[in-house]
Amino acid sequence: MSIVADIDRDRAAGLATPTGARVSQRWEDVVHADDVDVVIVATPNKIARPVAVAAALSGKHVLCEKPLGRNAAEAAEIVAAARRSGVTLKTGFNHRHHPAIARAHDLVVSGGIGEPLFIRCIYGHGGRPGYEREWRGNADLAGGGELLDQGVHAVDLARWFLGEFAEVNGRVARWVWDIAPLEDNGFAWLETAERRLAMIHTSWTQWKNRFSFEVFGHDGFVRVEGLGGSYGVESLIHARRRSGGLPDEVTTEFPGPDESWHAEWIEFTAAIREGREPLGNGEDGLAALLLIDALYRSAAEHVPVRLSEALA
């Protein structure tokens, strides 16, 4: 049996009615229900840790929306609880399940652009009237601004494509939105031990929604533009360089609605059935937040931060 919990009972009922689920205003009723096997945590960041930890310790498999808490310490508690109970934990990195991004990853790992060298990513939107008064503009509820909100997706993708990062350099700015002490723009420079680079700009002042993710290699590049909907048609451009002249490019479009959340659910349930780690697991959620924490430290101190120092 299913249960939908929300402090707004009418909102919970609206989601529960199509499936005949029970309704509650207490998340505790969900995580302690004997007839619930899986808990989806889709709450403001502050609430993710207590709900996910309680669910895991109650023996429930957990799909927790990104980020996995407000910081790495909260994420570590969630990961530890899932390990202790032996349940499956997935972080809501649905961008890994966008078809263009998944295809780009396949091309990169299969050698389709040669040795990967660097990444450029732009990800942003322009908010909406009153955005600064929503929970994402509340430092206690959110834990971070745009660098944490959309930036955690970009950081996760960079790590997925290039591997572990050894050093980061970050800067944040608050230029338009009245969300002090949070930021409306985040800039990140991440470098692996092999000196591969990822450059990320994530913004609430992009005004027109944009997602652009590029991976350049020795022999070519892949570029993903758009995520569907207001971000534009999702497309993948794969190019192979030639000696002289323009590269050969192939463009594939993925029109239609965003199915990444559905694909994420399919992967999560398959991992539970097969007794394996899902794509974008709890460890990935923790690793992304370790990088975000280091980027915030770098921004505050105006110095590069080595991950070995951040973990010390």
C-alpha positions as a Markdown table, in Angstrom:
| # | Residue | x | y | z |
|---|---|---|---|---|
| 1 | Met | 0.0 | 0.0 | 0.0 |
| 2 | Ser | 1.2 | 3.6 | -0.7 |
| 3 | Ile | 1.2 | 6.6 | 1.5 |
| 4 | Val | 1.7 | 10.2 | 0.5 |
| 5 | Ala | 2.7 | 12.6 | 3.3 |
| 6 | Asp | 2.8 | 16.4 | 3.1 |
| 7 | Ile | 2.2 | 19.1 | 5.6 |
| 8 | Asp | -0.4 | 20.4 | 3.1 |
| 9 | Arg | -3.0 | 17.7 | 3.3 |
| 10 | Asp | -4.8 | 18.9 | 0.1 |
| 11 | Arg | -1.6 | 18.7 | -1.8 |
| 12 | Ala | -0.9 | 15.2 | -0.5 |
| 13 | Ala | -4.5 | 14.2 | -1.4 |
| 14 | Gly | -4.1 | 15.5 | -4.9 |
| 15 | Leu | -1.1 | 13.2 | -5.5 |
| 16 | Ala | -2.6 | 10.2 | -3.6 |
| 17 | Thr | -6.0 | 10.1 | -5.2 |
| 18 | Pro | -5.1 | 8.7 | -8.6 |
| 19 | Thr | -3.4 | 5.7 | -7.0 |
| 20 | Gly | -5.7 | 5.2 | -4.1 |
| 21 | Ala | -2.9 | 5.9 | -1.6 |
| 22 | Arg | -3.4 | 6.8 | 2.0 |
| 23 | Val | -2.8 | 10.4 | 3.0 |
| 24 | Ser | -0.9 | 11.8 | 6.0 |
| 25 | Gln | 0.6 | 15.1 | 7.2 |
| 26 | Arg | 3.3 | 13.3 | 9.1 |
| 27 | Trp | 6.4 | 11.8 | 7.3 |
| 28 | Glu | 6.8 | 9.5 | 10.2 |
| 29 | Asp | 3.7 | 7.6 | 9.1 |
| 30 | Val | 5.4 | 6.7 | 5.9 |
| 31 | Val | 8.8 | 5.6 | 7.1 |
| 32 | His | 7.4 | 3.4 | 9.9 |
| 33 | Ala | 4.5 | 1.8 | 7.9 |
| 34 | Asp | 4.8 | -2.0 | 7.8 |
| 35 | Asp | 3.4 | -2.2 | 4.3 |
| 36 | Val | 5.8 | 0.3 | 2.7 |
| 37 | Asp | 9.0 | -1.1 | 1.1 |
| 38 | Val | 10.3 | 2.1 | -0.6 |
| 39 | Val | 10.4 | 5.7 | 0.5 |
| 40 | Ile | 10.8 | 8.6 | -1.9 |
| 41 | Val | 12.2 | 11.7 | -0.1 |
| 42 | Ala | 11.2 | 14.9 | -2.0 |
| 43 | Thr | 11.5 | 17.6 | 0.6 |
| 44 | Pro | 13.3 | 20.8 | 1.2 |
| 45 | Asn | 17.0 | 20.0 | 1.8 |
| 46 | Lys | 16.8 | 20.4 | 5.6 |
| 47 | Ile | 14.3 | 17.6 | 5.9 |
| 48 | Ala | 16.1 | 15.1 | 3.7 |
| 49 | Arg | 18.5 | 13.8 | 6.4 |
| 50 | Pro | 15.9 | 13.0 | 9.2 |
| 51 | Val | 13.5 | 11.4 | 6.7 |
| 52 | Ala | 16.0 | 9.4 | 4.8 |
| 53 | Val | 17.8 | 8.2 | 7.9 |
| 54 | Ala | 14.6 | 7.1 | 9.6 |
| 55 | Ala | 13.4 | 5.3 | 6.4 |
| 56 | Ala | 16.7 | 3.5 | 6.0 |
| 57 | Leu | 16.9 | 2.4 | 9.6 |
| 58 | Ser | 13.3 | 1.2 | 9.3 |
| 59 | Gly | 14.4 | -1.2 | 6.5 |
| 60 | Lys | 13.0 | 0.9 | 3.6 |
| 61 | His | 14.9 | 1.4 | 0.3 |
| 62 | Val | 15.3 | 5.1 | -0.3 |
| 63 | Leu | 15.3 | 7.4 | -3.3 |
| 64 | Cys | 16.3 | 10.8 | -2.0 |
| 65 | Glu | 16.0 | 13.8 | -4.2 |
| 66 | Lys | 19.2 | 15.8 | -4.7 |
| 67 | Pro | 21.1 | 17.1 | -2.9 |
| 68 | Leu | 21.5 | 14.3 | -0.3 |
| 69 | Gly | 21.1 | 16.8 | 2.5 |
| 70 | Arg | 22.4 | 20.4 | 3.0 |
| 71 | Asn | 26.1 | 19.3 | 3.2 |
| 72 | Ala | 28.4 | 16.3 | 3.2 |
| 73 | Ala | 27.9 | 15.7 | 7.0 |
| 74 | Glu | 24.2 | 15.2 | 6.5 |
| 75 | Ala | 24.8 | 13.0 | 3.4 |
| 76 | Ala | 27.3 | 10.9 | 5.3 |
| 77 | Glu | 24.6 | 10.1 | 8.0 |
| 78 | Ile | 22.2 | 9.0 | 5.3 |
| 79 | Val | 24.8 | 6.8 | 3.6 |
| 80 | Ala | 25.8 | 5.3 | 6.9 |
| 81 | Ala | 22.1 | 4.5 | 7.8 |
| 82 | Ala | 21.6 | 2.7 | 4.5 |
| 83 | Arg | 24.8 | 0.7 | 4.9 |
| 84 | Arg | 23.8 | -0.3 | 8.4 |
| 85 | Ser | 20.4 | -1.6 | 7.3 |
| 86 | Gly | 21.5 | -3.0 | 4.0 |
| 87 | Val | 19.0 | -1.1 | 2.0 |
| 88 | Thr | 19.3 | 0.4 | -1.5 |
| 89 | Leu | 20.0 | 4.2 | -1.5 |
| 90 | Lys | 19.8 | 6.2 | -4.7 |
| 91 | Thr | 20.4 | 10.0 | -5.0 |
| 92 | Gly | 18.0 | 11.8 | -7.3 |
| 93 | Phe | 20.6 | 12.6 | -10.0 |
| 94 | Asn | 18.0 | 12.3 | -12.7 |
| 95 | His | 20.2 | 14.2 | -15.2 |
| 96 | Arg | 22.2 | 10.9 | -15.6 |
| 97 | His | 19.0 | 9.5 | -17.1 |
| 98 | His | 18.4 | 12.1 | -19.7 |
| 99 | Pro | 18.9 | 10.2 | -23.0 |
| 100 | Ala | 21.3 | 12.7 | -24.6 |
| 101 | Ile | 23.5 | 12.8 | -21.5 |
| 102 | Ala | 23.4 | 9.0 | -21.1 |
| 103 | Arg | 24.4 | 8.6 | -24.8 |
| 104 | Ala | 27.2 | 11.2 | -24.4 |
| 105 | His | 28.5 | 9.2 | -21.5 |
| 106 | Asp | 28.5 | 6.0 | -23.5 |
| 107 | Leu | 30.4 | 7.7 | -26.3 |
| 108 | Val | 33.0 | 9.1 | -23.9 |
| 109 | Val | 33.7 | 5.8 | -22.1 |
| 110 | Ser | 33.8 | 3.9 | -25.3 |
| 111 | Gly | 36.5 | 6.2 | -26.7 |
| 112 | Gly | 34.3 | 8.1 | -29.1 |
| 113 | Ile | 36.1 | 11.4 | -28.5 |
| 114 | Gly | 39.5 | 9.9 | -27.5 |
| 115 | Glu | 41.0 | 10.7 | -24.2 |
| 116 | Pro | 38.7 | 13.2 | -22.3 |
| 117 | Leu | 40.4 | 16.5 | -21.6 |
| 118 | Phe | 38.0 | 19.0 | -20.2 |
| 119 | Ile | 34.3 | 19.9 | -19.6 |
| 120 | Arg | 32.4 | 23.1 | -19.9 |
| 121 | Cys | 28.9 | 23.4 | -18.4 |
| 122 | Ile | 26.4 | 26.2 | -18.2 |
| 123 | Tyr | 23.2 | 25.6 | -16.3 |
| 124 | Gly | 20.8 | 28.3 | -15.2 |
| 125 | His | 17.4 | 29.9 | -15.2 |
| 126 | Gly | 15.8 | 33.2 | -14.2 |
| 127 | Gly | 13.6 | 32.3 | -11.3 |
| 128 | Arg | 10.0 | 33.5 | -11.1 |
| 129 | Pro | 8.2 | 36.3 | -9.2 |
| 130 | Gly | 8.6 | 35.7 | -5.5 |
| 131 | Tyr | 11.3 | 33.0 | -6.0 |
| 132 | Glu | 13.4 | 34.6 | -3.3 |
| 133 | Arg | 10.6 | 33.9 | -0.8 |
| 134 | Glu | 10.4 | 30.2 | -1.6 |
| 135 | Trp | 12.3 | 27.6 | 0.5 |
| 136 | Arg | 15.3 | 27.7 | -1.9 |
| 137 | Gly | 15.9 | 31.3 | -0.7 |
| 138 | Asn | 15.9 | 30.3 | 2.9 |
| 139 | Ala | 19.4 | 29.5 | 4.1 |
| 140 | Asp | 18.3 | 27.2 | 6.9 |
| 141 | Leu | 16.0 | 25.1 | 4.7 |
| 142 | Ala | 18.2 | 25.1 | 1.6 |
| 143 | Gly | 21.7 | 25.0 | 3.1 |
| 144 | Gly | 23.1 | 26.7 | 0.0 |
| 145 | Gly | 22.1 | 28.7 | -3.0 |
| 146 | Glu | 22.4 | 28.1 | -6.7 |
| 147 | Leu | 25.8 | 26.3 | -6.5 |
| 148 | Leu | 24.1 | 23.6 | -4.4 |
| 149 | Asp | 20.7 | 23.7 | -6.1 |
| 150 | Gln | 21.4 | 23.2 | -9.8 |
| 151 | Gly | 25.1 | 23.1 | -9.4 |
| 152 | Val | 25.1 | 19.8 | -7.6 |
| 153 | His | 23.8 | 18.2 | -10.9 |
| 154 | Ala | 26.6 | 19.7 | -12.9 |
| 155 | Val | 29.2 | 18.6 | -10.3 |
| 156 | Asp | 27.8 | 15.1 | -10.3 |
| 157 | Leu | 27.9 | 14.9 | -14.1 |
| 158 | Ala | 31.5 | 16.3 | -14.2 |
| 159 | Arg | 32.6 | 13.6 | -11.8 |
| 160 | Trp | 30.7 | 10.9 | -13.7 |
| 161 | Phe | 32.5 | 11.8 | -17.0 |
| 162 | Leu | 36.0 | 12.7 | -15.7 |
| 163 | Gly | 36.3 | 10.7 | -12.5 |
| 164 | Glu | 37.5 | 11.9 | -9.1 |
| 165 | Phe | 38.6 | 15.5 | -8.6 |
| 166 | Ala | 41.7 | 16.4 | -6.5 |
| 167 | Glu | 41.4 | 20.2 | -6.3 |
| 168 | Val | 38.6 | 22.7 | -6.7 |
| 169 | Asn | 38.4 | 26.5 | -6.9 |
| 170 | Gly | 35.0 | 28.2 | -6.5 |
| 171 | Arg | 33.5 | 31.6 | -6.4 |
| 172 | Val | 29.9 | 32.7 | -5.6 |
| 173 | Ala | 28.0 | 35.9 | -6.1 |
| 174 | Arg | 24.7 | 37.4 | -5.1 |
| 175 | Trp | 23.9 | 40.0 | -7.8 |
| 176 | Val | 20.1 | 40.2 | -8.1 |
| 177 | Trp | 18.0 | 38.0 | -5.8 |
| 178 | Asp | 17.5 | 39.1 | -2.2 |
| 179 | Ile | 18.6 | 35.7 | -0.7 |
| 180 | Ala | 21.5 | 36.7 | 1.6 |
| 181 | Pro | 23.6 | 34.9 | 2.7 |
| 182 | Leu | 22.9 | 32.6 | -0.3 |
| 183 | Glu | 24.2 | 33.1 | -3.8 |
| 184 | Asp | 22.4 | 33.4 | -7.1 |
| 185 | Asn | 25.5 | 32.5 | -9.2 |
| 186 | Gly | 28.2 | 29.9 | -8.6 |
| 187 | Phe | 31.4 | 29.4 | -10.5 |
| 188 | Ala | 33.5 | 26.2 | -10.2 |
| 189 | Trp | 36.8 | 25.0 | -11.5 |
| 190 | Leu | 37.5 | 21.3 | -10.7 |
| 191 | Glu | 40.7 | 19.5 | -11.6 |
| 192 | Thr | 41.6 | 15.8 | -11.4 |
| 193 | Ala | 45.0 | 14.4 | -10.4 |
| 194 | Glu | 45.6 | 13.9 | -14.1 |
| 195 | Arg | 44.9 | 17.6 | -14.7 |
| 196 | Arg | 41.6 | 17.1 | -16.5 |
| 197 | Leu | 39.4 | 20.1 | -15.9 |
| 198 | Ala | 35.7 | 20.9 | -15.5 |
| 199 | Met | 34.5 | 24.5 | -15.7 |
| 200 | Ile | 30.9 | 25.1 | -14.4 |
| 201 | His | 28.8 | 28.2 | -14.2 |
| 202 | Thr | 25.4 | 27.8 | -12.6 |
| 203 | Ser | 23.0 | 30.8 | -12.3 |
| 204 | Trp | 19.7 | 32.2 | -11.2 |
| 205 | Thr | 20.3 | 35.2 | -13.5 |
| 206 | Gln | 20.5 | 33.2 | -16.8 |
| 207 | Trp | 17.0 | 34.8 | -17.5 |
| 208 | Lys | 16.3 | 32.4 | -20.3 |
| 209 | Asn | 16.7 | 28.8 | -19.2 |
| 210 | Arg | 19.7 | 27.1 | -20.5 |
| 211 | Phe | 21.6 | 23.8 | -20.1 |
| 212 | Ser | 24.8 | 23.2 | -22.0 |
| 213 | Phe | 27.2 | 20.4 | -21.2 |
| 214 | Glu | 30.3 | 19.8 | -23.3 |
| 215 | Val | 33.1 | 17.2 | -23.1 |
| 216 | Phe | 36.1 | 17.7 | -25.2 |
| 217 | Gly | 38.6 | 14.9 | -26.0 |
| 218 | His | 41.7 | 14.4 | -27.9 |
| 219 | Asp | 39.8 | 13.2 | -31.0 |
| 220 | Gly | 36.5 | 15.1 | -30.8 |
| 221 | Phe | 33.7 | 16.3 | -28.5 |
| 222 | Val | 30.2 | 15.7 | -27.3 |
| 223 | Arg | 27.8 | 18.5 | -26.5 |
| 224 | Val | 24.4 | 18.2 | -24.9 |
| 225 | Glu | 22.0 | 21.2 | -25.3 |
| 226 | Gly | 18.6 | 21.5 | -23.7 |
| 227 | Leu | 16.7 | 19.3 | -21.3 |
| 228 | Gly | 13.3 | 19.5 | -22.9 |
| 229 | Gly | 10.5 | 21.9 | -21.9 |
| 230 | Ser | 11.6 | 25.4 | -21.1 |
| 231 | Tyr | 15.3 | 24.4 | -21.6 |
| 232 | Gly | 14.7 | 23.6 | -25.3 |
| 233 | Val | 14.7 | 20.4 | -27.2 |
| 234 | Glu | 17.3 | 18.0 | -25.8 |
| 235 | Ser | 20.0 | 17.3 | -28.4 |
| 236 | Leu | 23.3 | 15.6 | -28.6 |
| 237 | Ile | 26.1 | 16.7 | -30.9 |
| 238 | His | 29.0 | 14.3 | -31.5 |
| 239 | Ala | 31.9 | 15.5 | -33.5 |
| 240 | Arg | 35.2 | 13.8 | -34.6 |
| 241 | Arg | 38.0 | 16.2 | -35.5 |
| 242 | Arg | 39.8 | 16.0 | -38.8 |
| 243 | Ser | 43.3 | 17.0 | -39.8 |
| 244 | Gly | 42.3 | 20.4 | -41.3 |
| 245 | Gly | 38.8 | 21.6 | -41.9 |
| 246 | Leu | 35.7 | 21.4 | -39.8 |
| 247 | Pro | 35.0 | 18.3 | -37.7 |
| 248 | Asp | 32.4 | 15.8 | -38.8 |
| 249 | Glu | 29.3 | 16.3 | -36.7 |
| 250 | Val | 26.2 | 14.2 | -36.0 |
| 251 | Thr | 23.3 | 15.7 | -34.2 |
| 252 | Thr | 20.6 | 13.6 | -32.5 |
| 253 | Glu | 17.5 | 15.2 | -31.1 |
| 254 | Phe | 15.3 | 13.8 | -28.3 |
| 255 | Pro | 12.0 | 15.6 | -28.6 |
| 256 | Gly | 9.0 | 15.0 | -26.3 |
| 257 | Pro | 8.5 | 15.2 | -22.6 |
| 258 | Asp | 11.2 | 14.8 | -20.0 |
| 259 | Glu | 11.3 | 11.1 | -19.1 |
| 260 | Ser | 14.4 | 11.2 | -16.9 |
| 261 | Trp | 12.5 | 10.8 | -13.7 |
| 262 | His | 10.7 | 7.7 | -15.0 |
| 263 | Ala | 14.0 | 6.2 | -16.2 |
| 264 | Glu | 15.5 | 7.0 | -12.8 |
| 265 | Trp | 12.7 | 5.0 | -11.1 |
| 266 | Ile | 13.1 | 2.1 | -13.5 |
| 267 | Glu | 16.9 | 2.0 | -12.7 |
| 268 | Phe | 16.2 | 2.3 | -8.9 |
| 269 | Thr | 13.7 | -0.6 | -8.8 |
| 270 | Ala | 15.9 | -2.7 | -11.0 |
| 271 | Ala | 18.8 | -2.2 | -8.6 |
| 272 | Ile | 16.6 | -3.3 | -5.7 |
| 273 | Arg | 15.5 | -6.5 | -7.5 |
| 274 | Glu | 19.0 | -7.3 | -8.6 |
| 275 | Gly | 20.7 | -6.5 | -5.3 |
| 276 | Arg | 23.1 | -4.1 | -6.8 |
| 277 | Glu | 24.1 | -0.4 | -6.4 |
| 278 | Pro | 22.0 | 1.9 | -8.6 |
| 279 | Leu | 23.4 | 4.5 | -11.0 |
| 280 | Gly | 23.8 | 7.6 | -8.9 |
| 281 | Asn | 23.9 | 5.9 | -5.5 |
| 282 | Gly | 24.3 | 7.3 | -2.1 |
| 283 | Glu | 28.1 | 7.4 | -2.4 |
| 284 | Asp | 27.7 | 9.5 | -5.5 |
| 285 | Gly | 25.4 | 11.9 | -3.6 |
| 286 | Leu | 28.0 | 12.1 | -0.8 |
| 287 | Ala | 30.9 | 12.7 | -3.2 |
| 288 | Ala | 29.1 | 15.5 | -4.9 |
| 289 | Leu | 28.4 | 17.2 | -1.6 |
| 290 | Leu | 32.0 | 16.8 | -0.6 |
| 291 | Leu | 32.9 | 18.8 | -3.7 |
| 292 | Ile | 30.2 | 21.4 | -3.1 |
| 293 | Asp | 31.4 | 21.9 | 0.5 |
| 294 | Ala | 35.0 | 22.3 | -0.8 |
| 295 | Leu | 33.8 | 24.8 | -3.4 |
| 296 | Tyr | 32.0 | 26.9 | -0.7 |
| 297 | Arg | 35.1 | 26.8 | 1.4 |
| 298 | Ser | 37.2 | 27.9 | -1.6 |
| 299 | Ala | 34.8 | 30.8 | -2.3 |
| 300 | Ala | 34.8 | 31.9 | 1.3 |
| 301 | Glu | 38.6 | 31.9 | 1.6 |
| 302 | His | 39.4 | 32.8 | -2.0 |
| 303 | Val | 41.9 | 30.0 | -2.3 |
| 304 | Pro | 42.0 | 26.6 | -4.1 |
| 305 | Val | 41.1 | 23.7 | -1.9 |
| 306 | Arg | 42.5 | 20.2 | -2.2 |
| 307 | Leu | 40.1 | 17.4 | -1.5 |
| 308 | Ser | 42.6 | 15.6 | 0.7 |
| 309 | Glu | 42.7 | 18.8 | 2.9 |
| 310 | Ala | 38.9 | 19.1 | 2.9 |
| 311 | Leu | 38.6 | 15.5 | 4.1 |
| 312 | Ala | 41.3 | 15.8 | 6.8 |
